[in-house]
Amino acid sequence: MDTVTEKKKSRKKSGVRHALTVLLFISPALIPLFVFWVYPILRSVWLSFTDWDFMTPQYHVIWFKNYSSLFKDSRFYEALWNTLVFTAGTLFPTMIGGLGLALLLRKHFRGNGFFKFVLFSPWITPTVAISIVWTWIFREDGGLANLVLSLFGLPQLKWISSSETAMLSVIIVTVWKSLGYAMIFYLSALEKVPEELYEASALDGAKPWRQFLDMTLPGISPTTFFLMIITMVNSLQAYDQIQILTQGGPSGSTRTLLYLYYQLGFQEFKMGQAASVAVIMIILTVLLSLVQFLASRKWVHY
């Protein structure tokens, strides 16, 4: 019995040493993760239960009053709807457009690398710089967008000056910036689909559209799932283009949840309510990611 007990104690000590060794090696990654990610999230959750005004160090715990007042604010529901519209409006065109460009550029031809560079360059360009250029493009008088419309005999639009077209303008800028990013990932995914599958299906008489549905889409499904999550998160976090192009207007038509957070916290100095918006955004991101993950289990081929 003593021998068995000693062996158990020895195994326990060995397990503790192993756990401490693992913790020691991963601590350089865990410490920044906790300091710059976990702690800010927990701090935001705590601030959402206070009435901190961002200016004074004193605050009081008011528990769920920030959430109750937020749910009574019409701006919150307007911002929530705008966020969902913006996310959907950027997600699907980015995915479809990126895949289309990848299919066009996966074949080697003269100038192939140049076109890839040009299409990817908006992604590595600062969003602020891009948005400033697009404010000139969307000008009502002399703007390039209206000039193109006039060439085709179409009526000119007010673009960022009208609540009817402001959201469309921001979506166009965001999709234009993100297309090259999605294209690069799809190009890599398409190269990993075995050519033997296409050759075998061609011998069986399969048409190109059938090959695309039965082999290409299943083969790139992990990349599609990854891009869906990343694009959705980037859309929920969009701020720069909205600030430069529309400042959340006109009449709140482009005010998303993140922009509402900015207005509540840094314009109205209601940091408690702003933190509650941030918490809701985190919950919304997790829920949407979970829905996509559960849905993807039916079609993603790992």
C-alpha positions as a Markdown table, in Angstrom:
| # | Residue | x | y | z |
|---|---|---|---|---|
| 1 | Met | 0.0 | 0.0 | 0.0 |
| 2 | Asp | 2.8 | 2.4 | 0.9 |
| 3 | Thr | 4.5 | 1.7 | -2.5 |
| 4 | Val | 1.2 | 2.5 | -4.3 |
| 5 | Thr | 0.7 | 5.6 | -2.3 |
| 6 | Glu | 4.2 | 6.8 | -3.0 |
| 7 | Lys | 3.8 | 6.1 | -6.8 |
| 8 | Lys | 0.6 | 8.2 | -6.8 |
| 9 | Lys | 2.3 | 11.1 | -5.0 |
| 10 | Ser | 5.3 | 10.8 | -7.4 |
| 11 | Arg | 2.9 | 11.0 | -10.4 |
| 12 | Lys | 1.1 | 13.9 | -8.9 |
| 13 | Lys | 4.3 | 15.8 | -8.4 |
| 14 | Ser | 5.4 | 15.0 | -11.9 |
| 15 | Gly | 2.1 | 16.2 | -13.2 |
| 16 | Val | 2.4 | 19.5 | -11.3 |
| 17 | Arg | 5.9 | 20.0 | -12.6 |
| 18 | His | 4.8 | 19.4 | -16.1 |
| 19 | Ala | 1.9 | 21.8 | -15.7 |
| 20 | Leu | 4.3 | 24.5 | -14.3 |
| 21 | Thr | 6.7 | 23.9 | -17.1 |
| 22 | Val | 4.0 | 24.3 | -19.7 |
| 23 | Leu | 2.7 | 27.5 | -18.0 |
| 24 | Leu | 6.3 | 28.9 | -17.9 |
| 25 | Phe | 6.7 | 28.5 | -21.6 |
| 26 | Ile | 3.3 | 29.9 | -22.6 |
| 27 | Ser | 3.4 | 32.8 | -20.2 |
| 28 | Pro | 5.1 | 35.2 | -22.7 |
| 29 | Ala | 2.0 | 34.7 | -24.9 |
| 30 | Leu | -0.5 | 34.6 | -22.0 |
| 31 | Ile | 0.6 | 37.8 | -20.3 |
| 32 | Pro | 0.0 | 40.1 | -23.2 |
| 33 | Leu | -3.2 | 38.3 | -24.0 |
| 34 | Phe | -4.5 | 38.9 | -20.5 |
| 35 | Val | -3.3 | 42.5 | -20.3 |
| 36 | Phe | -4.5 | 43.7 | -23.7 |
| 37 | Trp | -7.6 | 41.5 | -24.3 |
| 38 | Val | -9.0 | 39.7 | -21.2 |
| 39 | Tyr | -8.5 | 42.6 | -18.8 |
| 40 | Pro | -10.0 | 45.3 | -21.1 |
| 41 | Ile | -13.1 | 43.1 | -21.7 |
| 42 | Leu | -13.6 | 42.4 | -18.0 |
| 43 | Arg | -13.1 | 46.2 | -17.3 |
| 44 | Ser | -15.6 | 47.1 | -19.9 |
| 45 | Val | -18.2 | 44.7 | -18.4 |
| 46 | Trp | -17.6 | 46.3 | -15.0 |
| 47 | Leu | -17.9 | 49.9 | -16.4 |
| 48 | Ser | -21.2 | 49.0 | -18.0 |
| 49 | Phe | -22.6 | 48.7 | -14.5 |
| 50 | Thr | -21.4 | 52.2 | -13.5 |
| 51 | Asp | -22.3 | 55.8 | -14.2 |
| 52 | Trp | -18.7 | 56.9 | -15.0 |
| 53 | Asp | -18.6 | 60.1 | -17.1 |
| 54 | Phe | -15.1 | 59.6 | -18.5 |
| 55 | Met | -14.0 | 62.9 | -16.9 |
| 56 | Thr | -14.0 | 62.4 | -13.2 |
| 57 | Pro | -12.4 | 59.5 | -11.3 |
| 58 | Gln | -15.5 | 59.0 | -9.1 |
| 59 | Tyr | -18.3 | 56.8 | -10.2 |
| 60 | His | -21.2 | 54.8 | -8.7 |
| 61 | Val | -22.4 | 51.3 | -9.4 |
| 62 | Ile | -25.9 | 51.5 | -10.9 |
| 63 | Trp | -26.0 | 47.9 | -12.1 |
| 64 | Phe | -28.4 | 47.4 | -15.1 |
| 65 | Lys | -29.6 | 51.0 | -15.4 |
| 66 | Asn | -27.3 | 51.6 | -18.4 |
| 67 | Tyr | -28.8 | 48.6 | -20.2 |
| 68 | Ser | -32.4 | 49.5 | -19.4 |
| 69 | Ser | -31.9 | 53.1 | -20.6 |
| 70 | Leu | -30.1 | 51.8 | -23.7 |
| 71 | Phe | -32.9 | 49.5 | -24.6 |
| 72 | Lys | -35.3 | 52.4 | -24.3 |
| 73 | Asp | -33.2 | 54.5 | -26.7 |
| 74 | Ser | -34.4 | 54.5 | -30.3 |
| 75 | Arg | -30.8 | 55.2 | -31.4 |
| 76 | Phe | -29.7 | 51.8 | -30.2 |
| 77 | Tyr | -32.3 | 49.9 | -32.3 |
| 78 | Glu | -31.4 | 52.1 | -35.3 |
| 79 | Ala | -27.7 | 51.4 | -34.8 |
| 80 | Leu | -28.4 | 47.7 | -34.4 |
| 81 | Trp | -30.3 | 47.5 | -37.6 |
| 82 | Asn | -27.7 | 49.6 | -39.4 |
| 83 | Thr | -25.0 | 47.2 | -38.1 |
| 84 | Leu | -26.8 | 44.2 | -39.4 |
| 85 | Val | -27.4 | 45.8 | -42.8 |
| 86 | Phe | -23.8 | 46.9 | -43.1 |
| 87 | Thr | -22.5 | 43.5 | -42.1 |
| 88 | Ala | -24.7 | 41.7 | -44.6 |
| 89 | Gly | -24.0 | 44.3 | -47.3 |
| 90 | Thr | -20.3 | 43.8 | -47.0 |
| 91 | Leu | -20.1 | 40.1 | -46.2 |
| 92 | Phe | -21.7 | 38.6 | -49.3 |
| 93 | Pro | -20.3 | 40.9 | -52.0 |
| 94 | Thr | -16.8 | 40.5 | -50.5 |
| 95 | Met | -17.0 | 36.7 | -50.5 |
| 96 | Ile | -18.6 | 36.4 | -54.0 |
| 97 | Gly | -16.3 | 39.1 | -55.5 |
| 98 | Gly | -13.2 | 37.7 | -53.9 |
| 99 | Leu | -13.9 | 34.2 | -55.2 |
| 100 | Gly | -14.7 | 35.6 | -58.7 |
| 101 | Leu | -11.4 | 37.4 | -58.9 |
| 102 | Ala | -9.6 | 34.4 | -57.7 |
| 103 | Leu | -11.1 | 32.2 | -60.4 |
| 104 | Leu | -10.1 | 34.8 | -63.0 |
| 105 | Leu | -6.5 | 35.2 | -61.8 |
| 106 | Arg | -5.7 | 31.6 | -60.8 |
| 107 | Lys | -4.5 | 30.9 | -64.4 |
| 108 | His | -1.0 | 32.2 | -65.2 |
| 109 | Phe | -0.9 | 34.9 | -67.9 |
| 110 | Arg | 1.1 | 38.0 | -68.7 |
| 111 | Gly | 0.5 | 40.7 | -66.1 |
| 112 | Asn | -1.1 | 38.2 | -63.6 |
| 113 | Gly | 1.1 | 39.3 | -60.7 |
| 114 | Phe | 0.5 | 43.0 | -61.5 |
| 115 | Phe | -3.3 | 42.6 | -61.3 |
| 116 | Lys | -3.0 | 40.7 | -58.0 |
| 117 | Phe | -0.9 | 43.5 | -56.6 |
| 118 | Val | -3.3 | 46.2 | -57.7 |
| 119 | Leu | -6.3 | 44.4 | -56.4 |
| 120 | Phe | -4.7 | 43.6 | -53.0 |
| 121 | Ser | -3.2 | 47.1 | -52.5 |
| 122 | Pro | -6.4 | 48.7 | -51.1 |
| 123 | Trp | -6.3 | 46.2 | -48.2 |
| 124 | Ile | -2.8 | 47.3 | -47.1 |
| 125 | Thr | -3.6 | 51.0 | -47.6 |
| 126 | Pro | -4.8 | 52.8 | -44.4 |
| 127 | Thr | -8.6 | 53.1 | -44.3 |
| 128 | Val | -8.4 | 56.8 | -43.5 |
| 129 | Ala | -6.5 | 57.5 | -46.7 |
| 130 | Ile | -8.9 | 55.5 | -48.7 |
| 131 | Ser | -11.9 | 57.1 | -47.2 |
| 132 | Ile | -10.6 | 60.6 | -47.9 |
| 133 | Val | -10.1 | 59.7 | -51.6 |
| 134 | Trp | -13.6 | 58.3 | -51.8 |
| 135 | Thr | -15.1 | 61.5 | -50.3 |
| 136 | Trp | -13.8 | 63.2 | -53.5 |
| 137 | Ile | -15.2 | 60.4 | -55.7 |
| 138 | Phe | -18.6 | 60.7 | -54.0 |
| 139 | Arg | -18.8 | 64.5 | -54.4 |
| 140 | Glu | -22.1 | 65.7 | -55.9 |
| 141 | Asp | -20.5 | 68.2 | -58.2 |
| 142 | Gly | -17.6 | 66.9 | -60.2 |
| 143 | Gly | -17.2 | 63.6 | -58.4 |
| 144 | Leu | -16.0 | 60.6 | -60.3 |
| 145 | Ala | -19.0 | 58.4 | -59.3 |
| 146 | Asn | -21.6 | 60.8 | -60.7 |
| 147 | Leu | -19.4 | 61.4 | -63.8 |
| 148 | Val | -19.5 | 57.6 | -64.5 |
| 149 | Leu | -23.3 | 57.6 | -64.0 |
| 150 | Ser | -23.8 | 60.5 | -66.4 |
| 151 | Leu | -21.8 | 58.7 | -69.1 |
| 152 | Phe | -24.4 | 55.9 | -69.0 |
| 153 | Gly | -27.3 | 58.3 | -68.9 |
| 154 | Leu | -28.2 | 57.5 | -65.3 |
| 155 | Pro | -29.4 | 60.1 | -62.7 |
| 156 | Gln | -26.7 | 61.5 | -60.4 |
| 157 | Leu | -26.9 | 60.6 | -56.7 |
| 158 | Lys | -26.1 | 62.5 | -53.5 |
| 159 | Trp | -24.1 | 59.5 | -52.2 |
| 160 | Ile | -22.8 | 60.4 | -48.7 |
| 161 | Ser | -25.0 | 63.5 | -48.5 |
| 162 | Ser | -28.3 | 61.6 | -48.5 |
| 163 | Ser | -29.7 | 59.2 | -45.9 |
| 164 | Glu | -31.0 | 57.0 | -48.8 |
| 165 | Thr | -27.5 | 56.3 | -50.3 |
| 166 | Ala | -25.1 | 57.0 | -47.5 |
| 167 | Met | -25.1 | 53.4 | -46.2 |
| 168 | Leu | -24.6 | 52.1 | -49.8 |
| 169 | Ser | -21.6 | 54.4 | -50.2 |
| 170 | Val | -19.9 | 53.1 | -47.0 |
| 171 | Ile | -20.6 | 49.5 | -48.1 |
| 172 | Ile | -19.0 | 50.2 | -51.5 |
| 173 | Val | -15.9 | 51.6 | -49.9 |
| 174 | Thr | -15.6 | 48.7 | -47.5 |
| 175 | Val | -16.2 | 46.0 | -50.1 |
| 176 | Trp | -13.7 | 47.7 | -52.5 |
| 177 | Lys | -11.1 | 47.6 | -49.8 |
| 178 | Ser | -11.7 | 44.0 | -48.8 |
| 179 | Leu | -12.0 | 42.3 | -52.2 |
| 180 | Gly | -8.2 | 41.8 | -52.6 |
| 181 | Tyr | -7.9 | 40.3 | -49.1 |
| 182 | Ala | -10.6 | 37.6 | -49.9 |
| 183 | Met | -9.1 | 37.0 | -53.3 |
| 184 | Ile | -5.6 | 36.2 | -51.9 |
| 185 | Phe | -7.1 | 33.6 | -49.5 |
| 186 | Tyr | -9.2 | 32.0 | -52.3 |
| 187 | Leu | -6.3 | 31.9 | -54.6 |
| 188 | Ser | -4.4 | 29.8 | -52.0 |
| 189 | Ala | -7.4 | 27.6 | -51.4 |
| 190 | Leu | -8.0 | 27.0 | -55.1 |
| 191 | Glu | -4.4 | 25.8 | -55.6 |
| 192 | Lys | -5.0 | 23.1 | -52.9 |
| 193 | Val | -7.9 | 21.5 | -54.8 |
| 194 | Pro | -6.4 | 18.5 | -56.6 |
| 195 | Glu | -6.3 | 18.8 | -60.3 |
| 196 | Glu | -6.9 | 15.0 | -60.6 |
| 197 | Leu | -10.5 | 15.6 | -59.5 |
| 198 | Tyr | -11.1 | 17.9 | -62.4 |
| 199 | Glu | -9.4 | 15.6 | -64.9 |
| 200 | Ala | -11.4 | 12.6 | -63.7 |
| 201 | Ser | -14.7 | 14.5 | -63.8 |
| 202 | Ala | -13.9 | 15.8 | -67.3 |
| 203 | Leu | -13.5 | 12.3 | -68.5 |
| 204 | Asp | -16.9 | 11.4 | -67.0 |
| 205 | Gly | -18.4 | 14.3 | -69.0 |
| 206 | Ala | -18.9 | 16.8 | -66.1 |
| 207 | Lys | -19.5 | 20.3 | -67.2 |
| 208 | Pro | -17.5 | 23.3 | -65.7 |
| 209 | Trp | -20.4 | 24.5 | -63.7 |
| 210 | Arg | -20.9 | 21.0 | -62.2 |
| 211 | Gln | -17.2 | 20.8 | -61.4 |
| 212 | Phe | -17.5 | 24.1 | -59.6 |
| 213 | Leu | -20.4 | 23.0 | -57.5 |
| 214 | Asp | -19.2 | 19.5 | -56.7 |
| 215 | Met | -15.5 | 20.0 | -56.3 |
| 216 | Thr | -14.4 | 23.6 | -56.1 |
| 217 | Leu | -16.9 | 24.9 | -53.5 |
| 218 | Pro | -16.5 | 21.9 | -51.2 |
| 219 | Gly | -12.7 | 22.1 | -51.6 |
| 220 | Ile | -12.5 | 25.7 | -50.5 |
| 221 | Ser | -15.2 | 25.5 | -47.8 |
| 222 | Pro | -12.7 | 25.9 | -44.9 |
| 223 | Thr | -11.4 | 29.1 | -46.4 |
| 224 | Thr | -15.0 | 30.3 | -47.0 |
| 225 | Phe | -15.8 | 29.7 | -43.4 |
| 226 | Phe | -12.7 | 31.5 | -42.2 |
| 227 | Leu | -13.4 | 34.5 | -44.4 |
| 228 | Met | -17.0 | 34.7 | -43.3 |
| 229 | Ile | -15.9 | 35.0 | -39.7 |
| 230 | Ile | -13.1 | 37.5 | -40.4 |
| 231 | Thr | -15.2 | 39.6 | -42.7 |
| 232 | Met | -18.1 | 39.7 | -40.3 |
| 233 | Val | -15.9 | 40.7 | -37.4 |
| 234 | Asn | -14.2 | 43.4 | -39.5 |
| 235 | Ser | -17.6 | 44.8 | -40.5 |
| 236 | Leu | -18.8 | 44.9 | -36.9 |
| 237 | Gln | -15.6 | 46.8 | -36.0 |
| 238 | Ala | -15.8 | 49.3 | -38.9 |
| 239 | Tyr | -15.2 | 52.8 | -37.8 |
| 240 | Asp | -12.7 | 54.8 | -39.8 |
| 241 | Gln | -14.6 | 54.9 | -43.1 |
| 242 | Ile | -17.8 | 55.8 | -41.3 |
| 243 | Gln | -16.1 | 58.6 | -39.4 |
| 244 | Ile | -14.4 | 60.1 | -42.5 |
| 245 | Leu | -17.3 | 59.6 | -45.0 |
| 246 | Thr | -20.5 | 60.3 | -43.0 |
| 247 | Gln | -19.8 | 60.8 | -39.3 |
| 248 | Gly | -22.7 | 58.4 | -38.7 |
| 249 | Gly | -25.2 | 60.5 | -40.7 |
| 250 | Pro | -27.1 | 61.8 | -42.4 |
| 251 | Ser | -29.8 | 61.6 | -39.8 |
| 252 | Gly | -28.1 | 58.5 | -38.2 |
| 253 | Ser | -28.4 | 56.4 | -41.4 |
| 254 | Thr | -24.9 | 55.1 | -41.0 |
| 255 | Arg | -24.6 | 55.0 | -37.3 |
| 256 | Thr | -23.6 | 51.5 | -36.3 |
| 257 | Leu | -23.2 | 50.1 | -32.8 |
| 258 | Leu | -19.5 | 50.9 | -32.8 |
| 259 | Tyr | -20.1 | 54.5 | -33.8 |
| 260 | Leu | -22.9 | 54.7 | -31.2 |
| 261 | Tyr | -20.3 | 53.6 | -28.7 |
| 262 | Tyr | -18.0 | 56.4 | -29.8 |
| 263 | Gln | -20.7 | 59.0 | -29.6 |
| 264 | Leu | -21.9 | 57.9 | -26.2 |
| 265 | Gly | -18.4 | 57.6 | -24.7 |
| 266 | Phe | -16.4 | 60.4 | -26.3 |
| 267 | Gln | -19.1 | 63.0 | -27.3 |
| 268 | Glu | -21.8 | 62.6 | -24.6 |
| 269 | Phe | -19.3 | 61.4 | -21.9 |
| 270 | Lys | -21.6 | 58.5 | -20.9 |
| 271 | Met | -18.9 | 55.9 | -20.6 |
| 272 | Gly | -21.1 | 53.5 | -18.7 |
| 273 | Gln | -23.7 | 53.4 | -21.5 |
| 274 | Ala | -20.9 | 53.2 | -24.1 |
| 275 | Ala | -19.4 | 50.2 | -22.2 |
| 276 | Ser | -22.8 | 48.5 | -22.3 |
| 277 | Val | -22.9 | 48.9 | -26.1 |
| 278 | Ala | -19.4 | 47.3 | -26.2 |
| 279 | Val | -20.7 | 44.3 | -24.2 |
| 280 | Ile | -23.7 | 43.9 | -26.4 |
| 281 | Met | -21.3 | 44.0 | -29.5 |
| 282 | Ile | -19.2 | 41.2 | -27.9 |
| 283 | Ile | -22.3 | 39.1 | -27.3 |
| 284 | Leu | -23.6 | 39.8 | -30.8 |
| 285 | Thr | -20.2 | 38.8 | -32.3 |
| 286 | Val | -20.1 | 35.5 | -30.3 |
| 287 | Leu | -23.7 | 34.7 | -31.3 |
| 288 | Leu | -23.2 | 35.3 | -35.0 |
| 289 | Ser | -19.9 | 33.4 | -35.0 |
| 290 | Leu | -21.7 | 30.5 | -33.2 |
| 291 | Val | -24.5 | 30.5 | -35.8 |
| 292 | Gln | -22.0 | 30.4 | -38.6 |
| 293 | Phe | -20.0 | 27.6 | -37.0 |
| 294 | Leu | -23.1 | 25.5 | -36.5 |
| 295 | Ala | -24.3 | 26.1 | -40.0 |
| 296 | Ser | -20.9 | 25.4 | -41.5 |
| 297 | Arg | -20.8 | 21.9 | -40.0 |
| 298 | Lys | -23.2 | 20.8 | -42.7 |
| 299 | Trp | -21.0 | 22.0 | -45.6 |
| 300 | Val | -17.4 | 22.6 | -44.5 |
| 301 | His | -15.1 | 19.7 | -45.5 |
| 302 | Tyr | -12.0 | 19.8 | -43.3 |
